[in-house]
Amino acid sequence: MAKVTLKRWGQIAAAVLIAVLAVGLYRAKSDAAKTEADVRRLNGEIAEREARLRELRAEIAELESPARIERLNDERLGLTVGSESAALPESAIDDRLPAPQAQKGRE
């Protein structure tokens, strides 16, 4: 009779172990699915932000383009690059530039 009881307790322990392992496997698969969904969502956010970054870099390049700056300079200030109105008269050059200084060590 003791052998039968011991065998019965062994079967109950095995059934409990199988149930615990089944629940653990279900939870692991569920967590893995949630994590995979989070990874897909984050990859989507990364792609959106990279696209926005490319847009902003293109906008910066456009705003910093020399052609645009020259156009704004002409429209708002009435000056064009290399025009005589932008050039200093010869008499004003000395006032704008610092006087040359002697370099030490050369004698």
C-alpha positions as CSV (number, residue, x, y, z in Angstrom):
1,M,0.0,0.0,0.0
2,A,2.9,2.4,0.8
3,K,4.2,1.9,-2.7
4,V,0.9,2.8,-4.2
5,T,0.6,6.0,-2.0
6,L,4.2,7.0,-2.9
7,K,3.5,6.5,-6.6
8,R,0.2,8.5,-6.3
9,W,2.1,11.4,-4.6
10,G,4.7,11.3,-7.3
11,Q,2.0,11.5,-10.0
12,I,0.4,14.5,-8.2
13,A,3.8,16.2,-7.9
14,A,4.4,15.6,-11.6
15,A,1.0,17.0,-12.5
16,V,1.6,20.1,-10.4
17,L,5.0,20.6,-12.0
18,I,3.5,20.3,-15.4
19,A,0.8,22.8,-14.6
20,V,3.4,25.3,-13.2
21,L,5.6,24.8,-16.3
22,A,2.6,25.3,-18.6
23,V,1.7,28.6,-16.8
24,G,5.3,29.7,-16.9
25,L,5.5,29.0,-20.6
26,Y,2.3,30.9,-21.2
27,R,3.5,33.9,-19.3
28,A,6.9,33.8,-21.1
29,K,5.2,33.7,-24.5
30,S,2.9,36.5,-23.5
31,D,5.7,38.7,-22.2
32,A,7.7,38.0,-25.4
33,A,4.8,39.1,-27.5
34,K,4.4,42.3,-25.5
35,T,8.1,43.0,-25.8
36,E,8.0,42.4,-29.6
37,A,5.1,44.8,-29.9
38,D,7.1,47.4,-28.0
39,V,10.1,46.9,-30.2
40,R,8.0,47.4,-33.3
41,R,6.5,50.5,-31.9
42,L,9.9,51.9,-30.9
43,N,11.3,51.1,-34.3
44,G,8.4,53.0,-35.9
45,E,9.1,56.0,-33.6
46,I,12.8,55.9,-34.6
47,A,11.9,55.9,-38.3
48,E,9.5,58.8,-37.8
49,R,12.1,60.8,-35.9
50,E,14.8,60.1,-38.4
51,A,12.5,61.2,-41.2
52,R,11.8,64.4,-39.3
53,L,15.5,64.9,-38.7
54,R,16.2,64.6,-42.4
55,E,13.5,67.2,-43.1
56,L,14.9,69.6,-40.5
57,R,18.4,69.2,-42.0
58,A,17.1,69.9,-45.4
59,E,15.4,73.0,-44.1
60,I,18.5,74.2,-42.4
61,A,20.5,73.7,-45.6
62,E,17.9,75.7,-47.5
63,L,17.9,78.5,-44.9
64,E,21.7,78.6,-44.9
65,S,22.1,78.5,-48.6
66,P,24.2,81.4,-50.0
67,A,21.6,82.0,-52.8
68,R,18.9,82.5,-50.2
69,I,21.1,84.8,-48.1
70,E,22.0,86.9,-51.2
71,R,18.4,87.1,-52.2
72,L,17.3,88.3,-48.7
73,N,20.2,90.7,-48.6
74,D,19.1,92.2,-51.9
75,E,15.4,92.3,-50.9
76,R,15.8,93.7,-47.4
77,L,19.0,95.7,-47.6
78,G,19.1,96.5,-51.2
79,L,22.7,95.2,-51.4
80,T,24.1,92.6,-53.8
81,V,27.3,90.7,-53.4
82,G,30.2,92.5,-55.0
83,S,28.2,95.6,-55.8
84,E,29.8,99.0,-55.5
85,S,27.3,100.0,-52.8
86,A,28.7,97.2,-50.6
87,A,32.3,98.2,-51.2
88,L,34.1,100.6,-48.9
89,P,35.6,103.8,-50.3
90,E,39.4,103.7,-50.3
91,S,39.5,106.4,-47.6
92,A,37.4,104.3,-45.2
93,I,39.6,101.2,-45.5
94,D,42.2,102.5,-43.1
95,D,39.5,103.3,-40.5
96,R,38.2,99.7,-40.7
97,L,41.5,97.8,-40.7
98,P,43.9,97.7,-37.7
99,A,47.2,99.2,-38.2
100,P,50.0,96.7,-39.1
101,Q,52.1,95.8,-36.2
102,A,55.8,94.8,-36.3
103,Q,56.4,91.1,-35.7
104,K,58.7,90.2,-32.9
105,G,61.6,88.0,-33.7
106,R,62.3,89.6,-37.2
107,E,65.0,92.1,-37.2
